[in-house]
Amino acid sequence: MDEKILSKPKDPLDESHDAVGLMDALMDFSFKTAITPKIAHVLYIVGLIAAALFTGRWALDSFQRGIMGGMTSLLFAPVLFILYALLTRILLEVVVALFRILEHLKSIDRKTK
């Protein structure tokens, strides 16, 4: 069997095969270069920071309504943080999976031509 067919397609998260840098990709107005897989880890960190800020602000605002509301929010803030972080992670994994599918389809298309 042909080795090309059995070879593993390149991982879009592996930046070593990308000849185009991030700034070049940003200036690609034809959208032939995807930057989302390159910055997915940064987006996840930003999402975690946003989750922490959101839940912290929510917990502090709950104390302004009353001590019982504040105490309740302290119990539910970690749960809310985990749910927000989980949702962020799932959405980013779906986006990265779509880009991996795209790369695999491009690889298959190149091999069939």
C-alpha positions in Angstrom: 0.0 0.0 0.0 1.2 3.5 -0.7 2.9 5.3 2.2 1.3 8.6 1.3 -2.2 7.2 1.9 -1.2 5.8 5.3 0.6 8.9 6.4 -1.0 10.9 9.2 -2.4 14.3 8.2 -0.8 17.3 9.8 -2.3 18.5 13.0 -3.5 22.1 12.6 -2.5 22.9 16.2 1.1 21.9 15.4 2.6 25.2 14.5 5.8 23.7 13.1 4.3 23.0 9.7 2.9 26.5 9.3 5.0 28.6 7.0 2.7 31.6 7.6 3.2 33.6 10.8 0.4 35.0 12.9 0.8 38.5 11.5 0.8 37.2 7.9 -2.3 35.2 8.7 -4.0 38.3 10.1 -3.3 40.1 6.8 -4.6 37.3 4.7 -7.8 38.8 3.3 -8.5 35.7 1.2 -8.9 33.7 4.5 -6.8 30.8 3.2 -4.9 30.7 6.5 -6.7 29.9 9.7 -5.5 31.6 12.9 -8.1 30.1 15.3 -6.2 26.9 15.9 -3.0 28.9 16.6 -4.7 31.0 19.2 -7.1 28.5 20.8 -5.0 28.2 23.9 -4.9 32.0 24.4 -8.6 32.2 23.9 -9.1 29.5 26.6 -6.9 31.4 29.1 -8.9 34.6 28.3 -12.1 32.6 28.9 -10.9 31.3 32.2 -9.9 34.9 33.3 -13.4 36.1 32.2 -15.0 33.3 34.1 -13.1 34.2 37.3 -13.9 37.9 36.9 -17.6 37.3 36.2 -18.1 34.9 39.1 -16.1 37.1 41.5 -18.1 40.2 40.5 -21.4 38.2 40.8 -20.5 37.0 44.3 -19.5 40.6 45.4 -22.7 42.1 44.0 -24.7 39.5 45.8 -23.4 40.8 49.1 -24.9 44.2 48.3 -28.4 42.6 48.3 -28.0 41.0 51.6 -25.8 38.7 53.7 -27.8 35.6 52.9 -27.6 36.3 49.1 -23.9 36.8 49.5 -23.3 33.6 51.4 -25.4 31.7 48.9 -23.4 33.2 46.0 -20.2 32.1 47.7 -21.4 28.5 47.6 -22.5 28.7 44.0 -19.7 30.8 42.5 -17.3 27.9 42.2 -20.0 25.9 40.4 -20.8 28.7 38.1 -17.0 29.2 37.4 -16.7 25.5 36.5 -19.7 25.5 34.3 -18.5 28.6 32.5 -15.0 27.1 32.1 -16.5 23.9 30.8 -18.6 25.7 28.3 -15.6 27.7 27.1 -13.6 24.5 26.7 -16.3 22.6 24.9 -16.8 25.4 22.4 -13.1 25.8 21.7 -12.7 22.1 21.3 -15.6 22.0 18.7 -14.0 24.9 16.8 -10.6 23.2 16.8 -12.2 19.9 15.8 -13.8 21.6 12.8 -10.4 23.0 11.8 -8.9 19.5 12.1 -11.6 18.1 9.9 -10.9 20.9 7.4 -7.2 20.0 7.4 -7.9 16.3 7.0 -10.2 17.0 4.1 -7.6 19.2 2.4 -5.1 16.4 2.8 -7.5 13.9 1.3 -8.2 16.3 -1.5 -4.5 16.8 -2.3 -3.9 13.1 -2.4 -6.8 12.4 -4.8 -5.6 15.0 -7.3 
